[in-house]
Amino acid sequence: MDETVVFKDRFEFEGILRAIKKYKITYMPVSPPLVMAFTKSELTKKYDLNLIMFLRSGGAPLGKEVTERFKEKFSTVELIQGYGLTETGGGATKVIGPEEAGRYGSVGRIAENMEGKIVDPETSEKLPPRWRGELWLRGPTVMKGYVRDEKATAEILDSEGWLKTGDICYFDSEGFLYVVDRLKELIKYKAYQVPPAELEHLLHSHPEIVDAAVVPYPDEEAGQIPMAYVVKNPGSNITEAQIMDFIAEQVAPYKKIRRVAFITSITRTPAGKILRRKLINHSLSHGLSKL
């Protein structure tokens, strides 16, 4: 069967939509920000996204709320998440069929040639289903190590060949994997750990918010507090207090967003990952009054 691959030299949202229509694209690898754009942008009314049969999202966790809103708008498009690392030689999980794709928020089950377990990041003790911890992977496609960097190799690979992914995840009772956040990005609020991605998923579910990112902000009493950078819909009058209340109604008290800054766009990599360090440095060096 012949297949055609379409490449774009740079990302431009309406250009992506034009290409879908022009080339009748049926499959796309995407990142969560593009899924959100499909869901919220009015531009999609000018183009027929139902030409697409299949979207595979990767690069960052895709929230259940965003997935549900996408499916409401594009019911015929199959949207699934994938998970893998450069160090695993590609995909480490797989989703098979519409039923598994309907488990919104999951990246599927561990692939046939891979082993996976969740461990306590402090003790390396294996954790049971539904317990959150660091995902470790082992299999024939896992790298042997970093070239000419024994120190970095020893930090990520143990003596039994387990790769420490640095991702906080959990398995459900049926073996489906859910990615929570990066271990190094957890916000340390008093004695608690707050995953930014969880709060970002909730922010993305708000109809007046185009995009959002959550970063740690230093606090004398708590150590760190969750701070949200928010991109509003054009014409929206949503306030900082309304955003904080929106989140507070849905999370435990220690997860509440306690600072909000409005911004014109969230800095991301070409693959869609949030450049948190830039946002953290911005918050510390500029202060909210200059945002």
C-alpha positions in Angstrom: 0.0 0.0 0.0 1.4 3.4 -1.0 1.6 6.1 1.7 2.4 9.8 1.5 4.2 11.7 4.3 3.6 15.5 4.5 6.3 17.6 6.3 6.0 21.3 7.3 9.2 23.4 7.6 7.7 25.2 10.7 4.7 25.0 12.9 1.8 27.3 12.0 -1.6 26.2 13.2 -3.7 27.3 10.2 -1.0 26.0 7.9 -1.5 22.6 9.5 -5.3 22.8 9.0 -4.7 23.7 5.3 -2.4 20.8 4.8 -5.0 18.4 6.3 -7.6 19.6 3.9 -5.3 19.8 0.8 -3.6 16.4 1.2 -6.5 14.6 2.9 -4.3 13.6 5.8 -5.7 10.6 7.8 -3.0 10.1 10.5 -1.0 12.6 12.5 1.5 12.4 15.4 0.6 15.3 17.7 1.5 16.9 21.0 -1.0 17.9 23.7 -0.9 21.7 22.7 -2.0 20.8 19.2 -4.9 18.6 20.5 -5.9 21.6 22.7 -5.8 23.9 19.6 -8.0 21.6 17.6 -10.4 21.5 20.5 -10.6 25.2 21.2 -9.8 27.1 17.9 -12.6 28.5 15.8 -10.4 28.0 12.8 -11.3 24.3 12.7 -14.8 25.3 11.4 -13.2 26.3 8.1 -11.6 22.9 7.6 -12.7 19.3 7.7 -10.8 17.6 10.5 -13.0 14.6 10.2 -10.8 13.6 7.3 -8.4 12.5 10.0 -8.9 8.9 11.2 -6.2 8.7 13.8 -4.2 11.0 16.1 -1.4 9.7 18.3 -0.4 12.2 21.1 3.0 12.1 22.8 5.7 14.3 24.3 3.7 15.2 27.4 0.7 13.8 29.3 -2.7 14.5 27.7 -5.4 15.1 30.3 -8.7 13.2 30.4 -10.7 16.5 30.3 -9.0 17.7 27.1 -9.5 14.3 25.5 -13.2 14.2 26.3 -13.7 17.7 24.9 -11.8 16.7 21.7 -14.0 13.6 21.3 -17.1 15.7 21.7 -16.0 17.9 18.9 -14.5 15.2 16.6 -16.3 12.0 17.4 -15.0 10.1 14.4 -11.3 10.7 15.1 -9.5 8.1 17.2 -7.2 9.8 19.6 -4.7 7.8 21.7 -1.6 8.6 23.7 1.7 6.9 23.3 4.8 6.7 25.6 8.4 6.2 24.9 11.9 7.7 25.3 15.0 8.1 23.1 16.6 5.7 25.7 14.0 3.0 25.0 14.5 3.1 21.2 11.0 4.3 20.6 7.6 3.3 21.9 7.4 1.5 25.3 3.6 1.2 25.5 0.8 0.4 23.1 -2.9 0.9 22.7 -4.9 -1.7 20.8 -8.3 -1.0 19.4 -11.1 1.5 20.2 -11.9 0.0 23.6 -8.4 0.6 24.9 -8.3 4.1 23.2 -11.4 4.9 25.3 -9.4 4.7 28.5 -8.8 8.5 28.4 -5.6 9.5 30.1 -3.8 6.2 29.7 -0.9 5.6 27.4 -1.8 1.9 27.1 -0.1 -1.2 28.3 3.6 -2.0 28.4 4.7 -3.4 24.9 5.4 -7.1 24.5 9.2 -6.8 24.5 9.3 -4.5 27.5 9.0 -4.9 31.3 7.8 -2.1 33.5 7.4 -1.4 37.2 6.6 1.6 39.5 9.1 2.2 42.3 9.4 4.5 45.3 11.9 7.2 44.1 13.5 7.3 47.5 13.8 3.5 48.3 13.5 1.9 44.9 10.9 -0.4 46.4 8.4 -1.8 43.9 4.9 -0.3 44.4 1.5 -1.9 43.9 -1.2 -0.9 41.3 -2.6 2.7 41.7 0.4 3.8 43.8 2.3 6.7 42.2 6.1 6.4 41.8 8.9 6.5 39.2 8.5 4.3 36.2 11.4 1.9 35.5 11.6 0.0 32.2 13.7 -2.9 31.0 13.9 -4.7 27.6 16.0 -5.4 24.5 15.5 -2.0 22.9 16.7 -0.1 26.0 20.0 1.6 25.3 23.3 0.3 26.6 24.3 3.7 27.9 25.4 7.2 26.9 28.5 7.5 24.7 31.5 8.4 26.7 29.5 9.4 29.8 29.7 6.6 32.4 28.5 8.9 35.2 25.2 9.7 33.4 24.8 6.1 32.4 25.2 4.9 36.0 22.6 7.4 37.2 19.9 6.2 34.8 20.6 2.4 34.4 20.9 0.1 37.4 23.0 -3.1 37.5 20.0 -5.2 36.4 19.3 -3.2 33.3 16.4 -1.2 34.6 16.1 2.3 33.0 15.0 5.0 35.5 12.6 7.1 33.3 12.3 10.1 35.7 8.5 10.0 35.1 5.9 9.8 37.9 3.3 7.2 36.8 1.0 4.5 38.0 -0.5 1.3 36.7 -4.2 0.5 37.2 -5.4 -3.0 38.2 -5.5 -4.0 34.6 -2.0 -2.9 33.7 -2.8 0.3 31.9 -0.2 3.0 32.5 -0.9 6.6 33.4 1.7 9.3 33.3 1.4 11.9 36.0 4.4 14.2 35.6 8.2 14.5 35.5 9.8 13.6 38.9 12.1 16.7 38.8 9.1 19.0 38.1 7.0 18.2 41.2 6.3 21.2 43.3 7.3 20.8 46.9 4.5 22.4 48.9 5.2 21.9 52.6 5.3 18.1 53.1 3.4 17.4 49.9 4.3 17.0 46.2 2.1 18.7 43.6 2.3 17.5 40.0 2.1 20.6 37.7 0.6 18.5 34.8 -2.5 17.6 36.9 -3.3 21.3 37.5 -2.6 22.2 33.8 -5.1 19.6 32.7 -7.7 21.2 34.8 -6.8 24.7 33.6 -7.1 23.5 30.0 -10.6 22.3 30.6 -11.8 25.9 31.3 -13.5 27.3 28.2 -11.9 30.7 28.7 -8.3 29.4 28.9 -6.4 28.8 25.7 -3.2 27.5 27.3 -1.6 27.3 30.7 1.6 26.2 32.6 2.2 25.7 36.3 5.5 26.3 37.9 6.9 26.4 41.5 7.2 29.8 43.1 9.3 30.3 46.3 7.4 30.8 49.5 8.9 31.4 53.0 6.3 29.3 54.9 5.5 26.5 52.3 8.8 26.2 50.5 7.1 26.4 47.1 3.6 27.2 45.9 2.0 26.4 42.6 1.9 29.4 40.3 0.0 29.4 37.0 0.8 31.2 33.8 -2.4 31.5 31.8 -3.2 32.5 28.2 -6.8 33.8 28.1 -9.2 33.5 25.2 -9.3 36.8 23.3 -12.0 39.0 24.9 -12.1 37.0 28.1 -12.4 38.9 31.4 -11.6 36.0 33.6 -9.7 37.1 36.7 -6.9 35.6 38.8 -9.4 35.0 41.7 -11.8 33.1 39.4 -9.0 30.9 38.1 -7.8 30.1 41.7 -11.4 29.3 42.7 -11.9 27.1 39.7 -9.0 24.9 40.6 -9.7 25.0 44.4 -13.1 23.5 43.8 -11.5 20.4 42.2 -8.4 19.6 44.2 -7.1 19.0 47.7 -6.1 22.1 49.6 -2.4 21.6 49.2 -2.8 21.5 45.4 -4.5 24.8 45.1 -3.0 27.4 42.7 -1.9 30.4 44.8 -0.5 32.8 42.2 -1.7 33.6 38.7 0.0 35.6 35.9 -1.6 36.3 32.5 0.7 36.0 29.5 0.4 36.1 25.7 1.9 32.6 25.0 3.4 29.7 26.9 7.1 29.0 25.9 7.4 25.5 24.5 9.8 23.3 22.6 9.0 22.4 18.9 7.7 19.1 20.3 5.2 21.0 22.6 7.0 20.5 25.9 6.7 23.5 28.3 10.0 25.3 28.9 9.4 25.6 32.6 12.8 26.9 33.5 12.2 29.9 31.3 8.9 30.6 33.1 10.5 30.0 36.5 13.3 32.4 35.7 10.8 34.9 34.3 8.7 34.8 37.5 11.7 35.3 39.7 13.4 38.1 37.7 10.4 40.1 36.6 7.7 39.7 39.2 4.0 39.7 38.5 3.8 43.5 38.0 5.7 43.3 34.7 3.9 40.2 33.2 
